[in-house]
Amino acid sequence: MNDDAIRDVVVGVLHEIAPEVDLDALPGEADMREELELDSMDFLNFVTALHERLGVDVPERDYPLLGSIDACVRYLSDRLGGPGE
């Protein structure tokens, strides 16, 4: 899976969790939790949905590595056999 496909999954999951937010306006390196006002349950739902869609286990110790959309893409790409295209 290439980085663009991973980004589409990440953005799709975020849209499900925060449908009222314009994700196109969110810079790739912006802190998602802060910018989207995600609480801990929202973030857990985000990680769970990524696991369901991509089959990637994200241990709690790695949660800080998923702080932005770009960081999520890098993390997931590495776990899916990256680097992405």
C-alpha positions as CSV (number, residue, x, y, z in Angstrom):
1,M,0.0,0.0,0.0
2,N,1.4,3.4,-0.9
3,D,1.5,6.5,1.2
4,D,-1.4,8.1,-0.7
5,A,-3.6,5.1,0.0
6,I,-2.6,5.1,3.7
7,R,-3.3,8.8,3.9
8,D,-6.8,8.2,2.4
9,V,-7.5,5.6,5.1
10,V,-6.2,7.9,7.9
11,V,-8.3,10.9,6.6
12,G,-11.3,8.7,6.1
13,V,-11.2,7.4,9.7
14,L,-10.7,11.0,11.0
15,H,-13.7,12.1,9.1
16,E,-15.8,9.4,10.7
17,I,-14.6,10.5,14.2
18,A,-14.8,14.3,13.5
19,P,-17.2,14.8,10.6
20,E,-17.7,18.5,11.3
21,V,-14.0,19.3,10.7
22,D,-12.6,20.4,7.3
23,L,-9.7,18.0,7.1
24,D,-8.4,19.6,3.9
25,A,-7.6,22.6,5.9
26,L,-5.6,20.6,8.5
27,P,-1.8,20.8,7.8
28,G,-0.2,17.4,7.6
29,E,2.0,18.0,10.6
30,A,-0.6,19.6,12.8
31,D,-1.3,18.0,16.1
32,M,-4.5,16.1,15.4
33,R,-5.6,15.7,19.0
34,E,-5.3,19.4,19.6
35,E,-6.6,20.7,16.3
36,L,-9.5,18.3,16.1
37,E,-10.1,18.4,19.8
38,L,-10.0,14.6,20.1
39,D,-10.4,13.2,23.5
40,S,-8.8,9.9,24.6
41,M,-11.8,7.9,23.6
42,D,-11.9,9.5,20.1
43,F,-8.2,8.7,19.7
44,L,-8.7,5.1,20.9
45,N,-11.5,4.8,18.3
46,F,-9.2,6.2,15.7
47,V,-6.4,3.7,16.5
48,T,-9.0,0.8,16.6
49,A,-10.4,1.8,13.2
50,L,-6.9,1.9,11.7
51,H,-6.3,-1.6,13.0
52,E,-9.6,-2.8,11.5
53,R,-8.9,-1.3,8.1
54,L,-5.2,-1.9,7.8
55,G,-4.5,-4.8,10.1
56,V,-1.8,-2.9,11.9
57,D,-1.5,-3.3,15.6
58,V,-0.6,-0.1,17.4
59,P,0.6,-0.6,20.9
60,E,-0.3,2.1,23.4
61,R,3.4,3.0,23.8
62,D,3.4,4.1,20.1
63,Y,0.4,6.4,20.4
64,P,2.6,9.5,20.6
65,L,4.0,8.5,17.2
66,L,0.5,9.1,15.7
67,G,0.3,12.8,16.5
68,S,-0.3,14.1,13.0
69,I,-1.7,12.9,9.7
70,D,1.9,12.8,8.3
71,A,3.2,11.0,11.3
72,C,0.4,8.4,11.0
73,V,1.3,7.8,7.4
74,R,5.0,7.3,8.2
75,Y,4.2,5.0,11.1
76,L,1.7,2.9,9.2
77,S,3.9,2.8,6.0
78,D,6.7,1.4,8.1
79,R,4.5,-1.3,9.5
80,L,3.0,-2.2,6.2
81,G,6.4,-2.8,4.6
82,G,7.1,0.8,3.4
83,P,8.5,3.0,2.2
84,G,5.4,4.0,0.4
85,E,5.3,5.1,-3.3
